[in-house]
Amino acid sequence: MIQPANQPSLTILARHTLSRGATPAATYALLARLGHKPVPCAQAICLALDIPPAETARRLEECHDALLANPRPDTESDTGELLEALGVFDVPQELDETGHAVVALLLAAIDAMGGIRPGHQHGLQRWITTGKITTAYLSLAATHPLPRTGDPGTYWSSLTAAGELLTAAAPRPDARVKNALTHCRTQATHT
């Protein structure tokens, strides 16, 4: 189990490096090249990004054995890039009431798909975590439920409701969302 780090100076260094425009991946590589162990490096970056300690521990536990347990020399940049790609450094975005309602509808649509490719699921999870719910909505609207295991009625009605919330909440609705909403409504009437 990943234990909380007690290295405030490492977190300060990470925060300073990030404030100067370095990506989390580049910051990880820098800290690791300075001789710090992988887990404290990753923890320091998460803490510098204000990711809660419990969430940091959960994320690092998921990738510990594959990426952090046995670091190899000269792989600091690669490890940092992988940690970033896995979403370890994704900063959770606080959603308003409408955002939470849209996310609930997106999750209902995901359940109604009847199965999802791991890469698509990972992307959706990252977009929802970082508050990019419009991107998640557009991705789902361009997909279809599986013919044998999906529930098209629930899928398209959930996406229609999500699109309606997104367009109603925006002062100037995104044309892509309006087009996707039209597509979802059409699909919902044909199921």
Disulfide bonds with the S-S distance in Angstrom:
none
